[in-house]
């Protein structure tokens, strides 16, 4: 498993597991737990969740999946901006810890920007670190200006990551946000790297997949993983998808492949507003 480093020096996998919409349907629970556990077996030890997902249902599912294997997992969760006051962040973290069945979250993120000043949320993150409740903190869905404001806030230099929407169809971060992060040695986490499956519908992606004997989803995922300092967190709904996601890490797209994809999904030629889904 290829890894990248957080600013602290902690090494984490560049390919993890997302859990958005997991835990919502009881009849799928056993299969979803099995997919997460297979992902751990294959080295995808970074698992991303959030208090928002299923109003805590995803965290409960993750907690069940990692029971007895907590030491293998780099666990990521997120606090809602509506809970991001100093006391609210601490209380939200405590609730997440109970649902996850653990005493510490490895990386705790502010899910998106709200009304609470960054400095107040950062102070809460620092208190949680001092209490041993979280190891690292970061943010999600933050644009260039947000990241500059965070850097100026008290304690803002301790940020570990920014989780953003990034895939072939959503390339805006390549113009400014990604270079900004790379200059700071800050890895970005890419959510929805396959655009919730829509990228598999493009014939050009299918053609490249056919050439390599892989699936279109693997092409889309390999494209995201080609970038240094980018972590991808796709969700898998079946054991087959888990294995395909892991195999995408070994897929080497050629210069010709990348040029063909640029024709269909052109890179940005100027700044773009950060996209979210």
C-alpha positions as CSV (number, residue, x, y, z in Angstrom):
1,X,0.0,0.0,0.0
2,X,1.4,3.3,-1.1
3,X,1.4,5.9,1.6
4,X,1.7,9.7,2.1
5,X,2.5,11.7,5.1
6,X,0.6,14.2,7.2
7,X,2.5,17.3,8.3
8,X,3.1,15.6,11.6
9,X,5.1,12.9,9.8
10,X,2.4,10.3,10.3
11,X,2.2,7.9,7.3
12,X,-1.3,7.0,6.1
13,X,-2.6,5.1,3.0
14,X,-3.3,7.0,-0.1
15,X,-6.3,4.8,-0.7
16,X,-8.9,4.5,2.0
17,X,-12.6,3.7,2.4
18,X,-15.6,6.1,2.4
19,X,-18.8,5.4,4.2
20,X,-21.3,8.0,3.0
21,X,-24.8,6.3,2.9
22,X,-23.5,3.2,4.7
23,X,-25.4,2.1,7.7
24,X,-28.7,3.5,6.5
25,X,-30.4,0.2,5.6
26,X,-30.5,-2.6,8.1
27,X,-30.7,-5.4,5.5
28,X,-27.4,-4.3,4.1
29,X,-25.6,-4.1,7.4
30,X,-23.8,-7.4,7.3
31,X,-22.6,-6.9,3.7
32,X,-21.4,-3.4,4.5
33,X,-19.4,-4.5,7.5
34,X,-17.9,-7.3,5.4
35,X,-16.7,-4.8,2.7
36,X,-15.0,-2.6,5.3
37,X,-13.3,-5.6,6.9
38,X,-12.1,-6.8,3.5
39,X,-10.7,-3.4,2.8
40,X,-8.7,-3.6,6.1
41,X,-7.4,-7.0,5.0
42,X,-6.2,-5.4,1.7
43,X,-4.4,-2.5,3.4
44,X,-7.1,0.2,3.0
45,X,-6.9,1.0,6.7
46,X,-8.0,4.6,6.5
47,X,-11.8,4.7,7.1
48,X,-13.7,8.0,6.7
49,X,-17.0,8.7,8.3
50,X,-18.9,11.6,9.9
51,X,-21.6,12.4,12.5
52,X,-23.8,13.6,9.6
53,X,-23.8,10.3,7.7
54,X,-27.1,8.7,8.6
55,X,-27.3,10.9,11.7
56,X,-24.6,8.7,13.3
57,X,-25.6,5.4,11.7
58,X,-22.5,5.3,9.6
59,X,-20.3,5.8,12.7
60,X,-22.1,2.9,14.5
61,X,-21.5,0.7,11.5
62,X,-17.8,1.6,11.4
63,X,-17.5,0.9,15.1
64,X,-18.9,-2.6,14.6
65,X,-16.7,-3.2,11.6
66,X,-13.5,-2.3,13.4
67,X,-14.3,-4.0,16.7
68,X,-11.3,-6.0,17.7
69,X,-9.2,-4.4,14.9
70,X,-9.0,-0.8,16.1
71,X,-5.2,-0.8,16.1
72,X,-5.2,-1.5,12.3
73,X,-7.3,1.5,11.5
74,X,-6.6,5.2,10.8
75,X,-10.1,6.5,11.8
76,X,-11.4,9.8,10.3
77,X,-14.7,11.5,11.4
78,X,-16.2,15.0,11.1
79,X,-18.0,17.5,13.2
80,X,-20.9,19.4,11.7
81,X,-20.5,23.2,11.4
82,X,-23.7,23.6,13.5
83,X,-21.8,21.9,16.3
84,X,-18.4,23.6,15.8
85,X,-18.4,25.9,18.8
86,X,-15.8,25.1,21.4
87,X,-18.2,23.2,23.7
88,X,-20.2,21.9,20.8
89,X,-17.2,20.4,19.1
90,X,-16.1,18.6,22.3
91,X,-19.6,17.3,22.9
92,X,-20.0,16.1,19.3
93,X,-16.6,14.3,19.5
94,X,-17.7,12.5,22.6
95,X,-20.9,11.3,20.9
96,X,-18.8,10.1,17.9
97,X,-16.4,8.3,20.1
98,X,-19.3,6.4,21.8
99,X,-20.8,5.5,18.4
100,X,-17.5,4.3,17.1
101,X,-16.7,2.3,20.2
102,X,-13.2,3.9,20.6
103,X,-11.5,6.3,22.9
104,X,-9.7,8.2,20.2
105,X,-10.3,9.5,16.6
106,X,-7.1,9.6,14.5
107,X,-8.2,12.6,12.4
108,X,-11.2,14.9,13.2
109,X,-12.4,17.3,10.6
110,X,-14.7,20.3,10.5
111,X,-17.1,19.1,7.8
112,X,-17.6,22.5,6.1
113,X,-17.5,26.2,7.0
114,X,-20.2,27.5,9.3
115,X,-20.7,30.6,11.4
116,X,-18.3,29.7,14.2
117,X,-14.9,31.4,13.8
118,X,-12.1,29.0,12.9
119,X,-10.1,30.0,15.9
120,X,-12.9,28.7,18.2
121,X,-13.1,25.3,16.5
122,X,-9.4,25.0,16.5
123,X,-9.3,25.7,20.2
124,X,-11.7,22.8,20.7
125,X,-9.6,20.6,18.5
126,X,-6.6,21.5,20.7
127,X,-8.5,20.7,23.9
128,X,-9.5,17.3,22.4
129,X,-5.9,16.6,21.5
130,X,-4.7,17.5,25.0
131,X,-7.4,15.1,26.4
132,X,-6.2,12.3,24.1
133,X,-9.6,12.2,22.3
134,X,-8.2,13.0,18.8
135,X,-4.7,12.8,17.4
136,X,-4.9,15.1,14.4
137,X,-7.4,17.7,13.1
138,X,-8.3,19.1,9.7
139,X,-11.1,20.5,7.6
140,X,-13.3,19.6,4.7
141,X,-14.8,21.5,1.8
142,X,-12.5,24.5,2.3
143,X,-11.4,26.7,-0.6
144,X,-8.2,28.7,-1.0
145,X,-9.4,31.8,0.9
146,X,-10.7,29.5,3.8
147,X,-7.3,27.8,4.0
148,X,-5.5,31.1,4.1
149,X,-7.8,32.3,6.9
150,X,-7.2,29.1,8.8
151,X,-3.4,29.5,8.5
152,X,-3.7,33.0,10.0
153,X,-5.9,31.8,13.0
154,X,-4.3,30.9,16.3
155,X,-3.1,27.2,16.1
156,X,-4.0,27.0,12.4
157,X,-0.6,25.9,11.4
158,X,-1.3,22.5,13.0
159,X,-3.9,21.5,10.3
160,X,-3.4,18.1,8.8
161,X,-5.6,17.9,5.7
162,X,-8.5,19.3,3.7
163,X,-11.0,16.9,2.3
164,X,-12.6,18.1,-0.9
165,X,-14.6,16.9,-3.9
166,X,-12.1,15.8,-6.6
167,X,-12.4,13.6,-9.7
168,X,-12.2,13.8,-13.5
169,X,-15.4,15.9,-13.7
170,X,-14.5,18.2,-10.8
171,X,-10.9,19.4,-11.5
172,X,-11.2,23.0,-10.3
173,X,-8.8,22.4,-7.3
174,X,-5.9,21.8,-9.7
175,X,-5.7,25.5,-10.5
176,X,-5.0,26.9,-7.0
177,X,-6.2,24.7,-4.0
178,X,-4.0,21.7,-4.9
179,X,-0.9,23.7,-5.6
180,X,-1.5,25.7,-2.3
181,X,-1.7,22.4,-0.4
182,X,1.3,20.9,-2.0
183,X,3.4,24.0,-1.2
184,X,2.5,23.5,2.4
185,X,3.1,19.8,2.4
186,X,-0.6,19.3,3.2
187,X,-2.3,16.2,1.7
188,X,-5.8,16.5,0.2
189,X,-8.4,13.8,0.7
190,X,-10.6,13.3,-2.4
191,X,-14.1,12.3,-1.8
192,X,-16.5,10.9,-4.5
193,X,-13.5,10.1,-6.8
194,X,-15.8,8.2,-9.2
195,X,-18.5,10.9,-9.0
196,X,-20.9,8.5,-7.4
197,X,-20.5,6.2,-10.4
198,X,-21.3,8.7,-13.1
199,X,-17.8,8.6,-14.6
200,X,-18.3,5.0,-15.6
201,X,-20.9,6.1,-18.1
202,X,-18.4,7.9,-20.4
203,X,-17.4,5.8,-23.5
204,X,-13.9,7.4,-23.5
205,X,-13.3,6.1,-19.9
206,X,-14.7,2.7,-21.0
207,X,-12.3,2.7,-24.0
208,X,-9.3,3.2,-21.7
209,X,-10.6,0.6,-19.3
210,X,-10.9,-1.9,-22.1
211,X,-7.3,-1.2,-23.2
212,X,-6.0,-2.1,-19.7
213,X,-8.5,-4.9,-19.0
214,X,-10.0,-3.0,-16.0
215,X,-13.3,-1.3,-15.2
216,X,-14.1,2.3,-15.9
217,X,-14.3,2.9,-12.2
218,X,-10.8,1.7,-11.8
219,X,-9.6,4.2,-14.5
220,X,-11.3,7.1,-12.7
221,X,-9.9,6.1,-9.3
222,X,-6.4,5.5,-10.8
223,X,-6.6,9.0,-12.3
224,X,-7.1,10.6,-8.9
225,X,-4.4,8.4,-7.2
226,X,-1.8,9.5,-9.8
227,X,-1.4,12.8,-8.0
228,X,1.2,13.0,-5.2
229,X,-0.3,14.1,-1.9
230,X,-3.8,13.1,-2.8
231,X,-5.7,10.5,-0.8
232,X,-8.8,8.9,-2.3
233,X,-11.7,7.5,-0.2
234,X,-14.1,5.7,-2.5
235,X,-17.0,3.8,-1.1
236,X,-17.5,0.1,-2.0
237,X,-20.9,-1.6,-1.9
238,X,-19.7,-5.1,-2.6
239,X,-16.7,-7.3,-1.9
240,X,-16.0,-7.2,-5.7
241,X,-15.9,-3.4,-5.6
242,X,-13.5,-3.5,-2.7
243,X,-11.0,-5.7,-4.6
244,X,-11.4,-3.5,-7.7
245,X,-10.7,-0.3,-5.7
246,X,-7.5,-1.9,-4.3
247,X,-6.4,-3.0,-7.7
248,X,-6.8,0.5,-9.1
249,X,-3.8,1.6,-7.0
250,X,-1.6,-0.6,-9.2
251,X,-3.1,0.7,-12.5
252,X,-0.6,2.9,-14.3
253,X,-2.3,5.2,-16.8
254,X,-0.1,6.1,-19.8
255,X,0.6,9.7,-21.1
256,X,-1.7,8.9,-24.0
257,X,-4.5,7.9,-21.5
258,X,-4.1,11.1,-19.6
259,X,-4.1,13.2,-22.8
260,X,-7.3,11.5,-23.9
261,X,-9.0,12.1,-20.6
262,X,-7.9,15.8,-20.7
263,X,-9.7,16.1,-24.0
264,X,-13.0,15.0,-22.4
265,X,-12.4,16.5,-19.0
266,X,-10.3,19.6,-19.5
267,X,-8.2,20.9,-16.6
268,X,-9.2,24.4,-15.3
269,X,-7.7,27.4,-17.0
270,X,-8.6,29.8,-14.2
271,X,-9.9,29.8,-10.6
272,X,-13.2,28.1,-10.0
273,X,-15.5,28.1,-6.9
274,X,-15.0,24.9,-4.9
275,X,-17.6,22.4,-5.7
276,X,-19.4,20.2,-3.1
277,X,-21.9,17.4,-3.1
